[in-house]
Amino acid sequence: MSTLDHKIDFAVVLSVRNANPNGDPLNGNRPRQNYDGHGEISDVCLKRKIRNRLQDMGESILVQSDERRDDGFRSIKDRVDSNEELQKYSKGKTRDNFLYSKIACESWMDVRSFGQVFAFSGSEISIGIRGPVSIHTAVSLAPIDISSMQITKSVNSVTNKTDPDKKTSDTMGMKHRVDFGVYVFYGSINTQLAEKTGFTNEDAEKIKQALITLFENDTSSARPDGSMEVNKVFWWEHNSKLGQYSSAKVHRSLEIKSEIEKPKSIDDYTIYVNELEGLKVEIIDGL
């Protein structure tokens, strides 16, 4: 496998209908919004979904969510401690930050893609690895409308010990959703950092496939199947390590305009790319 030898930029257009794409824990788990009323999906949330898709592809992932653990370890530290080769260079006379980083990147694809901080209580190692794959926060093209409904749990969670037949009080709650919104997020893959982590051309292809299938196996009560969809993935591959154009200029070449005042479907938008001389774009439809 060859280390990535050319810069890559990408963009993803996705739509949300009657779902909560990313709840804000500081705002009652309402869908995230910026001060202008546009919806947001954090870069951390997007990386979580990419990690999940890579894990589905059989890749070894360090930062696994608890419900998707595939190796029995309950924490990142446990997973790191189980790597015997990694532990050889973690303390004492054999401690070596360079070899430690190299083995960590070889062991886990998300480490060589996004980077990772290795600093645990009681450990002699404190290392920060910068990954080549950077991702922006996804932002909706227009302000989003959020609907809220009150929900009730009317089933006993526990049995009343003094009176088993007595029903406990109903528990009230709120559920929020975005009625409809089209979001866009951008990203880049840096070759200089790819050389340091060992990120390969094959890894880049897997990232692309993860973006295309971003919401597969991502079902929850807040995001029912079919409520979130990847519509388009735009993939620019430069012909050099530094790239022919800056990432900002490449990302600006994607233009999305609404055909009506209140869009209700992805079909109400016109999506096109202003071609940059010498830089071709691959446009892939979501599944």
Phi, psi and omega in degrees: 000135184260139178297143181306126186242013178209145181291147178229136171240153178209162176214148180229129175254125182225155180237149181233132177222119178054051180211162174253099187291331182194100182287147179260111183295341179272000181225045177065024181064022172293152176306139183296140176221150171269182185292344178269001179089001177282142179287154180224148169234120187293154177298328179296318177298316180295319178295325177300316181292322177295316177302317180299318180292320177297322178296320177297331179281358179096008179281149177280124185239132179280310184270086180261142174285152190300321184283352181244017181299133180241009183228003176085353181274140185264355182208164177298319181298317178299320181293320178293316182296335181283347180276099185297320180296323179293321183292338179300329186248023185259345183201167177070205184291337182269003181299130183212108183298321182295310181293325178299312180297318182298315181291320178299318180293323179290330186280324187228127183293324181292334177289315181283349177267306187255348185085176181189148173261125177252099179206106184238151179300131180084359180261146178278347184270136172215097188230137172245122179254126177267128181266157183281340184267115177246142184226135177277164169293137175282136181231139180287152182288334180224161175304143184261151172261128181250127175256141179235142176225147177273135180239157184227134172258112186250017179252139179296126175281323177225157180276136175289116186292327181280331179215088185302335182273354182280133179276135178283167181293146176296145177257126182262151178203178179234145176231135185238151178209155171272124181297309175198141176196147173249124183247154176226137169225154185239160177199170181212158175234117187267128184287326180298317178287330177298322178296325182285326183262349182082021178292129189251171174299324178293323176297319179298320178296323179291323175298318179300315179295324178295322179294320181296324185249035192304326187255013174289138180058033181242023185289140172206175179295332178277339183224076180298156178306132178090352182276343177231135189217134170278120182269314181215142169241129178250127189229111179256124176247115180284169181258014180208170181294319181278338181088152179286333183223160175290155178299322180300317181292322179296314181296325179290343181289344176274124180237134180229122183233141178278138179272342180226167185291321181238086182297139179237000182205158176297335179290347178277002179246146171256124182243125178209162182242128171279108187296139175259135185302127177082001181234111181269151179241135174264125180249120187239131175283143175292161181285000000 
